[in-house]
């Protein structure tokens, strides 16, 4: 009888081990499917940096905000100012003197904005663009380009799970990653050059 119990115990232990192996394989397969689906649909990976860059919440301005205003819109505006200019505001939803100074500082940094400390449609549009932009440089990038602009591009590619090294050098690896991105969109030319059209599409994908 004792011998049968030992045999039964061994069978149970083997079954548990097989279950653990199958569970591990299933989790790995699920992760692979999710990653592949994200790449196919143009959804960036879910690393911390990607989330900070892509999932920033900005509201639709329904009324002008100024000193004395309160509410969720003010809180989101404060968060946006902290992100855009490092204002170090308390995100309390109260438009006080510190928030006014931060709005003024942002407006002064943008030549086309009226520096009055009032958060209206023009300031809102400029701030929305600032915080929802991945920060790509305006100049075209291609094989041989170097610098911070290339690093920013590589970070964007990395966030979308492309295999690139963030070294600021537009080498063959970066060019190939750009081509792979361009191939996903019929309107883009697959030339490996990071120009205005590719930039616009990538901005849209990264900010969705």
N, C-alpha and C positions, 0 to 999 in steps of 0.2 A: 504493500500500500504506500509506504514511504517512497519507494522508487517511482511510482506513478505520480506522486505529488511533485517530486523533483522534475520529472519530465514535463509535467503541466506548467510548472514555474518557468522552465527554460523556454517553452513555447510562448508563454505570455511576454517574457522579456524580449524575445526576438520580434514579436508582433509590435511591441511598443517602439523598438528601435526602427523597424521598417516604417511605422507611422511617422516618426520624427524625420526620417530621411525624405519621405514623400511630402511632408509638410514643408520642409526646407526647399525642396525642388519646386513646389507649387508657389511659394513666396517669391523665389527667384524668377520663375516664369512670369508671374504677375507683374513684378517690377519691370521686367524686360518689355512686356506688352505695353505697360503704361508709358515707359520712356519712348518706345517706338511710335505709339499713338501721338504723343506730345510732339515729336519731331515732324510727323506727317501732317498734323493739324497746325503746325506753326506755334505751338504753345511752349514757352520757355521752361527750362527746368526749375525745380522748386528749391534751389539753394537759398540761403539767407540773403545773399547779395542780390539775387534775382528778385526775390520778393520785395526787398526794400526799393528796388528800382522800378518794378513793374506794377505793384499793387497799391500804388499811392492813391488815396482817395481825394478827389477834388469835387466840390459841389457845384451845382448850377446856381448862379447868383440870381436871386429873386428880388432883392432890394439892396440899395446902397448901404454899406456898413461904415460906421464912423464912431468916434469916441462916445461911449455910452451904450452902444449896441451890445446885445447879449445873445447867447444861444449857440447851437451846434455849428452854424455856419461860421461864427467867429472862431470857434475852437479849431475847425478844420483850416481856416485861414491862418491861424497862429502856427499850426503844425506845418503848413506850407512855407511860411516865412522862416521857420526854424530850419527847414530843409534847404530852402533856396539861398538864404544869406547867413545862416547860423545866428539867428536873432536871439536865441536862448530865452524865448518867451515862455511863461507859464501857460500851458494849454488849458485854460480855465473857462473859456467861452465868454470872457469879459473884455470888451474893447476899451482898455484903459490907456493911460499916457504912454506906457512902454510899448503897447501895440501900435499906437499912433506913430511913435518914433521909428518903429520897425517898418511900418508901411511907407513912411517918408524916405527911409534909407533905401528901400527897394525901388521906390519911384525915382529917386535921384540917380540910382544906378542904371536906370533905363531912360535914355535921352528923350524918348518920345512921350513919356508920361508926365502929366502935370503933378508936381510935388506939393500936394495939399494935405496929405495924411488921411484922405478919404478913400475908402475902398470901393471904387465904382467899376463899371463894366470893362474899361480899358486896363485898369490895374489887375482886375481879375483875369482877363484874357492873357496878360503878360505873365502873371504868376502861374497860371495853369500850364502854360507852355513850358515855363521854366522847370516846374517840378515833374511834369509828365514826360519830359524829354530825356533821352538817354545820354545826351550831351555830345553827339557826334559833331566833329569839326566840319566847317563848310567846304573846305578844299577836298578835291578828289584824291583818293588814295589808290595806289597800284603797286605792283611788284617793285621793290626797291625803296619804297617810302619808309620813313622811320619817325619815331617820336611819340608823344602822348596821344595824338590823334589815332595812331595805329593801335596803341594800347586800349583805347576806348572801344575801337572796333572789335578787337580781339576779346574784350570782356563781354561784348554783346554776343559774339559768336559762341563764346564759352557758356553763357547763360542759356543758349539754345542747344547746348550739348554737342557742339561741333568740337572736333579734336584739334585744338590750337594751343600754343604756348603764348602766354601774355608777356612778351618781351619787347614790344614796341618796334619790331622789325617785320615789315610786310614781305615775308618770304614765300616760298612755294606752298608751304602748309596753309598759310593764311589765304593765299590766292585760291587754292583748291577749295577751302571752306566757303569762301565767297561764291565761287562757281556753283557749289552744291546748293547753297541758299538760292542763288539766282535761278537754278533749274526748277525750283518749286513754283515759280511764278512765270506764266507765259509772257507777261508784258515786259520781262527783263531780258536783257542780252547776257548770255553766259560768257562774259569776257574776263571775269575775275577782277574787274576794276570797280572800286567802291565809289561810284559817282552819284549824282543827285537822285536818279530814279531808284537805284538799289538802296540808297540811304533812306529815302522816303518810305519804301516798303518795309525795310527792317525796323525803322522807328515805329511804324504801325504795329508790326508783329510784337515787338518788345513791350509796347504799351497797352496791348489788349489784355 
